[in-house]
Amino acid sequence: MLVEGQSRALLVGAIFSVACAVVANVILGPVLGSAAIPISAAIAYLASAIWLRIRLKATLQTRRFPQRAS
């Protein structure tokens, strides 16, 4: 995605991933204690993977069909 000039989208994805980890840790922390940290990391990883897949699909679709780009 960096080659396609999507560095801002990657930065937003990184911020989204960290925010997911923090929110999951705040929610799960009081319930699970220190076990919430790896679970929060897994939730952030999953959210980041889904987000990256959506962005990559949009980038590739724009590349194939430039007239459909929004």
PyMOL Python script that loads the backbone (N, CA, C, O; Angstrom):
from pymol import cmd

cmd.read_pdbstr("""\
ATOM      1  N   MET A   1       0.814  -1.184   0.000  1.00  0.00           N
ATOM      2  CA  MET A   1       0.000   0.000   0.000  1.00  0.00           C
ATOM      3  C   MET A   1       0.863   1.255   0.000  1.00  0.00           C
ATOM      4  O   MET A   1       0.436   2.299  -0.492  1.00  0.00           O
ATOM      5  N   LEU A   2       2.063   1.164   0.541  1.00  0.00           N
ATOM      6  CA  LEU A   2       2.949   2.326   0.502  1.00  0.00           C
ATOM      7  C   LEU A   2       3.308   2.698  -0.924  1.00  0.00           C
ATOM      8  O   LEU A   2       3.430   3.879  -1.250  1.00  0.00           O
ATOM      9  N   VAL A   3       3.478   1.695  -1.776  1.00  0.00           N
ATOM     10  CA  VAL A   3       3.806   1.947  -3.174  1.00  0.00           C
ATOM     11  C   VAL A   3       2.663   2.689  -3.859  1.00  0.00           C
ATOM     12  O   VAL A   3       2.902   3.493  -4.760  1.00  0.00           O
ATOM     13  N   GLU A   4       1.441   2.431  -3.448  1.00  0.00           N
ATOM     14  CA  GLU A   4       0.269   3.067  -4.041  1.00  0.00           C
ATOM     15  C   GLU A   4      -0.003   4.450  -3.451  1.00  0.00           C
ATOM     16  O   GLU A   4      -0.999   5.080  -3.809  1.00  0.00           O
ATOM     17  N   GLY A   5       0.854   4.933  -2.561  1.00  0.00           N
ATOM     18  CA  GLY A   5       0.646   6.243  -1.953  1.00  0.00           C
ATOM     19  C   GLY A   5      -0.404   6.243  -0.863  1.00  0.00           C
ATOM     20  O   GLY A   5      -1.094   7.244  -0.664  1.00  0.00           O
ATOM     21  N   GLN A   6      -0.532   5.151  -0.167  1.00  0.00           N
ATOM     22  CA  GLN A   6      -1.555   5.008   0.864  1.00  0.00           C
ATOM     23  C   GLN A   6      -0.972   5.109   2.269  1.00  0.00           C
ATOM     24  O   GLN A   6      -1.478   4.466   3.189  1.00  0.00           O
ATOM     25  N   SER A   7       0.082   5.902   2.454  1.00  0.00           N
ATOM     26  CA  SER A   7       0.723   5.985   3.764  1.00  0.00           C
ATOM     27  C   SER A   7      -0.225   6.551   4.817  1.00  0.00           C
ATOM     28  O   SER A   7      -0.180   6.131   5.973  1.00  0.00           O
ATOM     29  N   ARG A   8      -1.074   7.489   4.439  1.00  0.00           N
ATOM     30  CA  ARG A   8      -2.035   8.049   5.400  1.00  0.00           C
ATOM     31  C   ARG A   8      -3.023   6.976   5.843  1.00  0.00           C
ATOM     32  O   ARG A   8      -3.383   6.911   7.019  1.00  0.00           O
ATOM     33  N   ALA A   9      -3.460   6.141   4.917  1.00  0.00           N
ATOM     34  CA  ALA A   9      -4.383   5.061   5.261  1.00  0.00           C
ATOM     35  C   ALA A   9      -3.714   4.062   6.202  1.00  0.00           C
ATOM     36  O   ALA A   9      -4.357   3.534   7.110  1.00  0.00           O
ATOM     37  N   LEU A  10      -2.432   3.803   5.987  1.00  0.00           N
ATOM     38  CA  LEU A  10      -1.712   2.897   6.882  1.00  0.00           C
ATOM     39  C   LEU A  10      -1.555   3.503   8.271  1.00  0.00           C
ATOM     40  O   LEU A  10      -1.656   2.790   9.269  1.00  0.00           O
ATOM     41  N   LEU A  11      -1.311   4.807   8.348  1.00  0.00           N
ATOM     42  CA  LEU A  11      -1.206   5.483   9.640  1.00  0.00           C
ATOM     43  C   LEU A  11      -2.538   5.424  10.381  1.00  0.00           C
ATOM     44  O   LEU A  11      -2.568   5.165  11.584  1.00  0.00           O
ATOM     45  N   VAL A  12      -3.623   5.661   9.680  1.00  0.00           N
ATOM     46  CA  VAL A  12      -4.951   5.574  10.294  1.00  0.00           C
ATOM     47  C   VAL A  12      -5.198   4.154  10.801  1.00  0.00           C
ATOM     48  O   VAL A  12      -5.762   3.969  11.880  1.00  0.00           O
ATOM     49  N   GLY A  13      -4.781   3.162  10.036  1.00  0.00           N
ATOM     50  CA  GLY A  13      -4.929   1.774  10.467  1.00  0.00           C
ATOM     51  C   GLY A  13      -4.130   1.464  11.717  1.00  0.00           C
ATOM     52  O   GLY A  13      -4.603   0.738  12.591  1.00  0.00           O
ATOM     53  N   ALA A  14      -2.927   2.006  11.811  1.00  0.00           N
ATOM     54  CA  ALA A  14      -2.102   1.797  13.005  1.00  0.00           C
ATOM     55  C   ALA A  14      -2.747   2.448  14.225  1.00  0.00           C
ATOM     56  O   ALA A  14      -2.772   1.859  15.306  1.00  0.00           O
ATOM     57  N   ILE A  15      -3.262   3.651  14.055  1.00  0.00           N
ATOM     58  CA  ILE A  15      -3.945   4.335  15.156  1.00  0.00           C
ATOM     59  C   ILE A  15      -5.196   3.562  15.556  1.00  0.00           C
ATOM     60  O   ILE A  15      -5.489   3.429  16.744  1.00  0.00           O
ATOM     61  N   PHE A  16      -5.930   3.053  14.576  1.00  0.00           N
ATOM     62  CA  PHE A  16      -7.125   2.247  14.840  1.00  0.00           C
ATOM     63  C   PHE A  16      -6.772   0.998  15.641  1.00  0.00           C
ATOM     64  O   PHE A  16      -7.485   0.632  16.576  1.00  0.00           O
ATOM     65  N   SER A  17      -5.678   0.348  15.275  1.00  0.00           N
ATOM     66  CA  SER A  17      -5.248  -0.865  15.962  1.00  0.00           C
ATOM     67  C   SER A  17      -4.899  -0.584  17.420  1.00  0.00           C
ATOM     68  O   SER A  17      -5.302  -1.327  18.315  1.00  0.00           O
ATOM     69  N   VAL A  18      -4.154   0.484  17.655  1.00  0.00           N
ATOM     70  CA  VAL A  18      -3.785   0.847  19.028  1.00  0.00           C
ATOM     71  C   VAL A  18      -5.033   1.218  19.825  1.00  0.00           C
ATOM     72  O   VAL A  18      -5.159   0.836  20.988  1.00  0.00           O
ATOM     73  N   ALA A  19      -5.947   1.955  19.215  1.00  0.00           N
ATOM     74  CA  ALA A  19      -7.184   2.332  19.905  1.00  0.00           C
ATOM     75  C   ALA A  19      -8.005   1.096  20.274  1.00  0.00           C
ATOM     76  O   ALA A  19      -8.570   1.033  21.365  1.00  0.00           O
ATOM     77  N   CYS A  20      -8.073   0.126  19.382  1.00  0.00           N
ATOM     78  CA  CYS A  20      -8.795  -1.121  19.683  1.00  0.00           C
ATOM     79  C   CYS A  20      -8.163  -1.850  20.860  1.00  0.00           C
ATOM     80  O   CYS A  20      -8.867  -2.364  21.730  1.00  0.00           O
ATOM     81  N   ALA A  21      -6.839  -1.894  20.886  1.00  0.00           N
ATOM     82  CA  ALA A  21      -6.139  -2.563  21.983  1.00  0.00           C
ATOM     83  C   ALA A  21      -6.405  -1.862  23.308  1.00  0.00           C
ATOM     84  O   ALA A  21      -6.652  -2.517  24.321  1.00  0.00           O
ATOM     85  N   VAL A  22      -6.357  -0.543  23.306  1.00  0.00           N
ATOM     86  CA  VAL A  22      -6.589   0.215  24.543  1.00  0.00           C
ATOM     87  C   VAL A  22      -8.022   0.033  25.028  1.00  0.00           C
ATOM     88  O   VAL A  22      -8.254  -0.220  26.210  1.00  0.00           O
ATOM     89  N   VAL A  23      -8.977   0.161  24.118  1.00  0.00           N
ATOM     90  CA  VAL A  23     -10.388   0.012  24.507  1.00  0.00           C
ATOM     91  C   VAL A  23     -10.659  -1.400  25.023  1.00  0.00           C
ATOM     92  O   VAL A  23     -11.331  -1.569  26.040  1.00  0.00           O
ATOM     93  N   ALA A  24     -10.148  -2.400  24.336  1.00  0.00           N
ATOM     94  CA  ALA A  24     -10.350  -3.782  24.787  1.00  0.00           C
ATOM     95  C   ALA A  24      -9.705  -4.009  26.147  1.00  0.00           C
ATOM     96  O   ALA A  24     -10.268  -4.706  26.991  1.00  0.00           O
ATOM     97  N   ASN A  25      -8.530  -3.427  26.369  1.00  0.00           N
ATOM     98  CA  ASN A  25      -7.854  -3.591  27.651  1.00  0.00           C
ATOM     99  C   ASN A  25      -8.611  -2.884  28.769  1.00  0.00           C
ATOM    100  O   ASN A  25      -8.696  -3.402  29.883  1.00  0.00           O
ATOM    101  N   VAL A  26      -9.156  -1.714  28.486  1.00  0.00           N
ATOM    102  CA  VAL A  26      -9.930  -0.984  29.497  1.00  0.00           C
ATOM    103  C   VAL A  26     -11.204  -1.749  29.852  1.00  0.00           C
ATOM    104  O   VAL A  26     -11.600  -1.797  31.016  1.00  0.00           O
ATOM    105  N   ILE A  27     -11.835  -2.337  28.856  1.00  0.00           N
ATOM    106  CA  ILE A  27     -13.073  -3.078  29.110  1.00  0.00           C
ATOM    107  C   ILE A  27     -12.789  -4.413  29.797  1.00  0.00           C
ATOM    108  O   ILE A  27     -13.470  -4.781  30.755  1.00  0.00           O
ATOM    109  N   LEU A  28     -11.781  -5.138  29.303  1.00  0.00           N
ATOM    110  CA  LEU A  28     -11.508  -6.476  29.837  1.00  0.00           C
ATOM    111  C   LEU A  28     -10.614  -6.470  31.076  1.00  0.00           C
ATOM    112  O   LEU A  28     -10.620  -7.433  31.842  1.00  0.00           O
ATOM    113  N   GLY A  29      -9.857  -5.411  31.281  1.00  0.00           N
ATOM    114  CA  GLY A  29      -8.917  -5.337  32.402  1.00  0.00           C
ATOM    115  C   GLY A  29      -9.534  -5.603  33.758  1.00  0.00           C
ATOM    116  O   GLY A  29      -9.024  -6.441  34.501  1.00  0.00           O
ATOM    117  N   PRO A  30     -10.619  -4.919  34.112  1.00  0.00           N
ATOM    118  CA  PRO A  30     -11.218  -5.154  35.428  1.00  0.00           C
ATOM    119  C   PRO A  30     -11.772  -6.574  35.598  1.00  0.00           C
ATOM    120  O   PRO A  30     -11.839  -7.086  36.715  1.00  0.00           O
ATOM    121  N   VAL A  31     -12.159  -7.193  34.511  1.00  0.00           N
ATOM    122  CA  VAL A  31     -12.756  -8.527  34.586  1.00  0.00           C
ATOM    123  C   VAL A  31     -11.685  -9.617  34.625  1.00  0.00           C
ATOM    124  O   VAL A  31     -11.765 -10.545  35.431  1.00  0.00           O
ATOM    125  N   LEU A  32     -10.679  -9.498  33.745  1.00  0.00           N
ATOM    126  CA  LEU A  32      -9.698 -10.570  33.584  1.00  0.00           C
ATOM    127  C   LEU A  32      -8.335 -10.277  34.202  1.00  0.00           C
ATOM    128  O   LEU A  32      -7.498 -11.176  34.279  1.00  0.00           O
ATOM    129  N   GLY A  33      -8.096  -9.076  34.634  1.00  0.00           N
ATOM    130  CA  GLY A  33      -6.794  -8.734  35.206  1.00  0.00           C
ATOM    131  C   GLY A  33      -5.712  -8.736  34.138  1.00  0.00           C
ATOM    132  O   GLY A  33      -5.913  -8.225  33.037  1.00  0.00           O
ATOM    133  N   SER A  34      -4.560  -9.316  34.472  1.00  0.00           N
ATOM    134  CA  SER A  34      -3.425  -9.299  33.537  1.00  0.00           C
ATOM    135  C   SER A  34      -3.657 -10.186  32.312  1.00  0.00           C
ATOM    136  O   SER A  34      -2.960 -10.033  31.309  1.00  0.00           O
ATOM    137  N   ALA A  35      -4.606 -11.094  32.370  1.00  0.00           N
ATOM    138  CA  ALA A  35      -4.914 -11.938  31.210  1.00  0.00           C
ATOM    139  C   ALA A  35      -5.579 -11.138  30.091  1.00  0.00           C
ATOM    140  O   ALA A  35      -5.685 -11.620  28.963  1.00  0.00           O
ATOM    141  N   ALA A  36      -6.024  -9.926  30.395  1.00  0.00           N
ATOM    142  CA  ALA A  36      -6.681  -9.097  29.379  1.00  0.00           C
ATOM    143  C   ALA A  36      -5.696  -8.587  28.337  1.00  0.00           C
ATOM    144  O   ALA A  36      -6.098  -8.281  27.215  1.00  0.00           O
ATOM    145  N   ILE A  37      -4.415  -8.489  28.682  1.00  0.00           N
ATOM    146  CA  ILE A  37      -3.428  -7.915  27.762  1.00  0.00           C
ATOM    147  C   ILE A  37      -3.291  -8.742  26.481  1.00  0.00           C
ATOM    148  O   ILE A  37      -3.415  -8.174  25.396  1.00  0.00           O
ATOM    149  N   PRO A  38      -3.042 -10.057  26.551  1.00  0.00           N
ATOM    150  CA  PRO A  38      -2.939 -10.808  25.291  1.00  0.00           C
ATOM    151  C   PRO A  38      -4.263 -10.898  24.533  1.00  0.00           C
ATOM    152  O   PRO A  38      -4.268 -10.949  23.303  1.00  0.00           O
ATOM    153  N   ILE A  39      -5.367 -10.918  25.246  1.00  0.00           N
ATOM    154  CA  ILE A  39      -6.669 -10.949  24.580  1.00  0.00           C
ATOM    155  C   ILE A  39      -6.908  -9.630  23.852  1.00  0.00           C
ATOM    156  O   ILE A  39      -7.415  -9.620  22.731  1.00  0.00           O
ATOM    157  N   SER A  40      -6.545  -8.527  24.485  1.00  0.00           N
ATOM    158  CA  SER A  40      -6.676  -7.212  23.847  1.00  0.00           C
ATOM    159  C   SER A  40      -5.796  -7.114  22.613  1.00  0.00           C
ATOM    160  O   SER A  40      -6.198  -6.548  21.596  1.00  0.00           O
ATOM    161  N   ALA A  41      -4.601  -7.665  22.705  1.00  0.00           N
ATOM    162  CA  ALA A  41      -3.700  -7.659  21.548  1.00  0.00           C
ATOM    163  C   ALA A  41      -4.291  -8.476  20.398  1.00  0.00           C
ATOM    164  O   ALA A  41      -4.196  -8.080  19.236  1.00  0.00           O
ATOM    165  N   ALA A  42      -4.899  -9.612  20.724  1.00  0.00           N
ATOM    166  CA  ALA A  42      -5.521 -10.442  19.684  1.00  0.00           C
ATOM    167  C   ALA A  42      -6.710  -9.726  19.044  1.00  0.00           C
ATOM    168  O   ALA A  42      -6.899  -9.802  17.830  1.00  0.00           O
ATOM    169  N   ILE A  43      -7.502  -9.039  19.848  1.00  0.00           N
ATOM    170  CA  ILE A  43      -8.634  -8.275  19.313  1.00  0.00           C
ATOM    171  C   ILE A  43      -8.131  -7.172  18.390  1.00  0.00           C
ATOM    172  O   ILE A  43      -8.689  -6.961  17.312  1.00  0.00           O
ATOM    173  N   ALA A  44      -7.080  -6.465  18.806  1.00  0.00           N
ATOM    174  CA  ALA A  44      -6.509  -5.398  17.977  1.00  0.00           C
ATOM    175  C   ALA A  44      -5.938  -5.963  16.683  1.00  0.00           C
ATOM    176  O   ALA A  44      -6.095  -5.362  15.621  1.00  0.00           O
ATOM    177  N   TYR A  45      -5.281  -7.107  16.764  1.00  0.00           N
ATOM    178  CA  TYR A  45      -4.724  -7.743  15.567  1.00  0.00           C
ATOM    179  C   TYR A  45      -5.836  -8.113  14.588  1.00  0.00           C
ATOM    180  O   TYR A  45      -5.711  -7.882  13.386  1.00  0.00           O
ATOM    181  N   LEU A  46      -6.904  -8.677  15.096  1.00  0.00           N
ATOM    182  CA  LEU A  46      -8.031  -9.066  14.248  1.00  0.00           C
ATOM    183  C   LEU A  46      -8.678  -7.840  13.597  1.00  0.00           C
ATOM    184  O   LEU A  46      -8.955  -7.846  12.398  1.00  0.00           O
ATOM    185  N   ALA A  47      -8.917  -6.802  14.382  1.00  0.00           N
ATOM    186  CA  ALA A  47      -9.512  -5.576  13.828  1.00  0.00           C
ATOM    187  C   ALA A  47      -8.604  -4.958  12.780  1.00  0.00           C
ATOM    188  O   ALA A  47      -9.075  -4.484  11.747  1.00  0.00           O
ATOM    189  N   SER A  48      -7.306  -4.963  13.042  1.00  0.00           N
ATOM    190  CA  SER A  48      -6.342  -4.404  12.097  1.00  0.00           C
ATOM    191  C   SER A  48      -6.301  -5.222  10.808  1.00  0.00           C
ATOM    192  O   SER A  48      -6.214  -4.657   9.718  1.00  0.00           O
ATOM    193  N   ALA A  49      -6.361  -6.532  10.925  1.00  0.00           N
ATOM    194  CA  ALA A  49      -6.333  -7.394   9.737  1.00  0.00           C
ATOM    195  C   ALA A  49      -7.573  -7.177   8.873  1.00  0.00           C
ATOM    196  O   ALA A  49      -7.479  -7.132   7.647  1.00  0.00           O
ATOM    197  N   ILE A  50      -8.726  -7.043   9.510  1.00  0.00           N
ATOM    198  CA  ILE A  50      -9.961  -6.795   8.758  1.00  0.00           C
ATOM    199  C   ILE A  50      -9.895  -5.437   8.075  1.00  0.00           C
ATOM    200  O   ILE A  50     -10.249  -5.312   6.903  1.00  0.00           O
ATOM    201  N   TRP A  51      -9.446  -4.425   8.801  1.00  0.00           N
ATOM    202  CA  TRP A  51      -9.341  -3.077   8.229  1.00  0.00           C
ATOM    203  C   TRP A  51      -8.371  -3.061   7.051  1.00  0.00           C
ATOM    204  O   TRP A  51      -8.660  -2.472   6.009  1.00  0.00           O
ATOM    205  N   LEU A  52      -7.220  -3.710   7.220  1.00  0.00           N
ATOM    206  CA  LEU A  52      -6.224  -3.730   6.152  1.00  0.00           C
ATOM    207  C   LEU A  52      -6.761  -4.447   4.914  1.00  0.00           C
ATOM    208  O   LEU A  52      -6.505  -4.020   3.788  1.00  0.00           O
ATOM    209  N   ARG A  53      -7.488  -5.512   5.115  1.00  0.00           N
ATOM    210  CA  ARG A  53      -8.066  -6.240   3.978  1.00  0.00           C
ATOM    211  C   ARG A  53      -9.068  -5.369   3.216  1.00  0.00           C
ATOM    212  O   ARG A  53      -9.092  -5.372   1.985  1.00  0.00           O
ATOM    213  N   ILE A  54      -9.885  -4.632   3.948  1.00  0.00           N
ATOM    214  CA  ILE A  54     -10.859  -3.736   3.309  1.00  0.00           C
ATOM    215  C   ILE A  54     -10.143  -2.647   2.523  1.00  0.00           C
ATOM    216  O   ILE A  54     -10.512  -2.366   1.383  1.00  0.00           O
ATOM    217  N   ARG A  55      -9.116  -2.025   3.120  1.00  0.00           N
ATOM    218  CA  ARG A  55      -8.377  -0.953   2.440  1.00  0.00           C
ATOM    219  C   ARG A  55      -7.627  -1.486   1.222  1.00  0.00           C
ATOM    220  O   ARG A  55      -7.592  -0.836   0.178  1.00  0.00           O
ATOM    221  N   LEU A  56      -7.032  -2.657   1.355  1.00  0.00           N
ATOM    222  CA  LEU A  56      -6.292  -3.233   0.237  1.00  0.00           C
ATOM    223  C   LEU A  56      -7.233  -3.567  -0.915  1.00  0.00           C
ATOM    224  O   LEU A  56      -6.895  -3.350  -2.079  1.00  0.00           O
ATOM    225  N   LYS A  57      -8.398  -4.088  -0.596  1.00  0.00           N
ATOM    226  CA  LYS A  57      -9.384  -4.387  -1.636  1.00  0.00           C
ATOM    227  C   LYS A  57      -9.805  -3.110  -2.355  1.00  0.00           C
ATOM    228  O   LYS A  57      -9.918  -3.094  -3.580  1.00  0.00           O
ATOM    229  N   ALA A  58     -10.036  -2.044  -1.600  1.00  0.00           N
ATOM    230  CA  ALA A  58     -10.421  -0.769  -2.210  1.00  0.00           C
ATOM    231  C   ALA A  58      -9.298  -0.218  -3.085  1.00  0.00           C
ATOM    232  O   ALA A  58      -9.556   0.322  -4.160  1.00  0.00           O
ATOM    233  N   THR A  59      -8.057  -0.352  -2.628  1.00  0.00           N
ATOM    234  CA  THR A  59      -6.917   0.131  -3.409  1.00  0.00           C
ATOM    235  C   THR A  59      -6.779  -0.647  -4.706  1.00  0.00           C
ATOM    236  O   THR A  59      -6.566  -0.059  -5.767  1.00  0.00           O
ATOM    237  N   LEU A  60      -6.897  -1.957  -4.628  1.00  0.00           N
ATOM    238  CA  LEU A  60      -6.777  -2.777  -5.829  1.00  0.00           C
ATOM    239  C   LEU A  60      -7.940  -2.538  -6.788  1.00  0.00           C
ATOM    240  O   LEU A  60      -7.759  -2.560  -8.006  1.00  0.00           O
ATOM    241  N   GLN A  61      -9.122  -2.312  -6.246  1.00  0.00           N
ATOM    242  CA  GLN A  61     -10.280  -2.048  -7.093  1.00  0.00           C
ATOM    243  C   GLN A  61     -10.110  -0.711  -7.816  1.00  0.00           C
ATOM    244  O   GLN A  61     -10.463  -0.592  -8.990  1.00  0.00           O
ATOM    245  N   THR A  62      -9.580   0.280  -7.130  1.00  0.00           N
ATOM    246  CA  THR A  62      -9.318   1.579  -7.752  1.00  0.00           C
ATOM    247  C   THR A  62      -8.278   1.440  -8.851  1.00  0.00           C
ATOM    248  O   THR A  62      -8.353   2.110  -9.881  1.00  0.00           O
ATOM    249  N   ARG A  63      -7.326   0.581  -8.628  1.00  0.00           N
ATOM    250  CA  ARG A  63      -6.269   0.363  -9.617  1.00  0.00           C
ATOM    251  C   ARG A  63      -6.817  -0.310 -10.879  1.00  0.00           C
ATOM    252  O   ARG A  63      -6.393   0.013 -11.989  1.00  0.00           O
ATOM    253  N   ARG A  64      -7.755  -1.243 -10.710  1.00  0.00           N
ATOM    254  CA  ARG A  64      -8.330  -1.960 -11.855  1.00  0.00           C
ATOM    255  C   ARG A  64      -9.372  -1.142 -12.591  1.00  0.00           C
ATOM    256  O   ARG A  64      -9.454  -1.188 -13.819  1.00  0.00           O
ATOM    257  N   PHE A  65     -10.165  -0.398 -11.849  1.00  0.00           N
ATOM    258  CA  PHE A  65     -11.272   0.371 -12.425  1.00  0.00           C
ATOM    259  C   PHE A  65     -11.152   1.833 -12.011  1.00  0.00           C
ATOM    260  O   PHE A  65     -11.883   2.269 -11.122  1.00  0.00           O
ATOM    261  N   PRO A  66     -10.260   2.600 -12.621  1.00  0.00           N
ATOM    262  CA  PRO A  66     -10.035   3.990 -12.195  1.00  0.00           C
ATOM    263  C   PRO A  66     -11.275   4.875 -12.295  1.00  0.00           C
ATOM    264  O   PRO A  66     -11.400   5.819 -11.516  1.00  0.00           O
ATOM    265  N   GLN A  67     -12.177   4.613 -13.203  1.00  0.00           N
ATOM    266  CA  GLN A  67     -13.354   5.453 -13.350  1.00  0.00           C
ATOM    267  C   GLN A  67     -14.329   5.275 -12.193  1.00  0.00           C
ATOM    268  O   GLN A  67     -15.172   6.144 -11.970  1.00  0.00           O
ATOM    269  N   ARG A  68     -14.237   4.164 -11.447  1.00  0.00           N
ATOM    270  CA  ARG A  68     -15.133   3.926 -10.317  1.00  0.00           C
ATOM    271  C   ARG A  68     -14.592   4.494  -9.017  1.00  0.00           C
ATOM    272  O   ARG A  68     -15.271   4.420  -7.992  1.00  0.00           O
ATOM    273  N   ALA A  69     -13.421   5.043  -9.027  1.00  0.00           N
ATOM    274  CA  ALA A  69     -12.805   5.554  -7.801  1.00  0.00           C
ATOM    275  C   ALA A  69     -13.641   6.691  -7.228  1.00  0.00           C
ATOM    276  O   ALA A  69     -14.135   7.559  -7.947  1.00  0.00           O
ATOM    277  N   SER A  70     -13.778   6.652  -5.911  1.00  0.00           N
ATOM    278  CA  SER A  70     -14.541   7.727  -5.275  1.00  0.00           C
ATOM    279  C   SER A  70     -13.631   8.705  -4.596  1.00  0.00           C
ATOM    280  O   SER A  70     -14.100   9.678  -4.006  1.00  0.00           O
TER     281      SER A  70
END
""", "prot")
cmd.dss("prot")
cmd.show_as("cartoon", "prot")
cmd.util.cbc("prot")
cmd.orient("prot")
